[in-house]
Amino acid sequence: MWFRFLSFLGVQVAAGSLGWELGGYLGATIGTVLSSAAWMLVDIWRGGRVMQWLRTGEVAQAPHMQGWWGDFSDRMRRWLRQTEQKMQDSDRRLQEFLAAIQASPNGVVLLDAEGRIEWCNQIAATHFGFDVSRDLQQLIGNLVRDPAFANYAAAPDPAAGVVMIGRGGSVTRPVRLSVHLHPYGEGRRLLLSRDITALEQAEAMRRDFVANVSHEIRTPLTVMSGFVETMQSVPLDEEQRERYLGFMAQQADRMQTLVSDLLTLSSIEGGPAPSSNDWIPVRDLIAHCAREAEALSGLVTAGHAKSHSLRFGPMPDGALAGAHSELLSAMSNLVSNAVRYTPPGGRIEVRWAQLPDGRAEFSVKDTGPGIASEHLPRLTERFYRVDPSRSRETGGTGLGLAIVKHVVQRHGAELQVESTLGQGSRFAIVFPANRLRVEQQPAYAK
Ligand code: ADP
């Protein structure tokens, strides 16, 4: 500043002195006026360049000059660069923030004070059927027409929220959304949506499961307490006593089987993934099933003229990787079902076959009653029975195939069911090649 003032003064003095030399007092006056005018013109030109540059706003095009205007344009350039940097930073932060909201598993919609959509993430667009580019600035009330939502939006209670039907489901399996509105800023609202279809289904399944278990336990308990009451109140002879105790033991067995199946199911569901290094000789598994089948068949066909024809295919070499108890449970469930449902005189064939694609199949084929095709998709549901009385009569819990399904899934295998009503059924577990070892390893060699 001082330098500028002194140089202006210096120019005036120099021009004045030159004028004095040339024309005395008048010359000095003219020299001073001319130098001031020249100084002003140069100043206006330099200021004009700076103004011209500021109009374009391009930091890189800042004029390079000395002096006061040069200093001014340098400062402006620095300030503009800092402002640009700040804007870039806040823009980047905004993009990161929006990307984080995009990644949210819940739907997020930002509404302005009038209820227009300012921004929404892709999940919200899917939940409500918005078109992210077309529906911005549209009134939410025009796009979400569910009366439950309209009532809630009129008097929102952020804590309560509302449950409504979302887009993308079907008539039989609608998408259920839990929606909450939260006020923020000046009259703005944040709309959050969450797909609770799976949660509600899981809750319904849990309720059904508890009801089923209670029902399964209550029936034998009622029968047992009936016998206890009778034995307490009515004098019985030895034969009657024996008979009643036999019935009670039967019911106790039934409850025991149910509890044991429930425990198996829960340990399979919550247990660690089956090992892929524990190799179990397949012939041991099949031999175990064969012993169980013989014993069960003896019980089932006792008192009948004919027994079952049980055939266990050639005992295979090779081993299967997985959880021993689970594999045994799955295989013996299929075999025991075949024995229980096939009438005396029927044929049951159990085979182990190596498939051409490297997989191997454990199959159980029977000549029992068969299963109508409409039941096949539901067979592995817990407590699903085609013929409940037949199942209970033979000691079934309705959990056998649910256990098989879990074991099969955990071992990366596949359960195949083929059945023809009146002709018989074939259940097969197809094991993946990576869980099979065709050659018997020395540790298991006979
Ligand atoms: P359960 O303990 O009742 O046998 P499962 O889960 O093992 O329960 O089987 C479910 C239902 O599938 C059975 O109740 C029965 O109706 C049917 N089922 C299973 N295996 C056979 C089979 N080999 N032949 C005919 N029906 C079968």
Residues whose N, C-alpha, C, O or C-beta is under 5 A from the ligand:
A	BS01	ADP	N337 A338 Y341 G368 G370 I371 L379 Y384 R385 V386 D387 S391 G396 T397 G398 L399 G400 L401 A402 S425
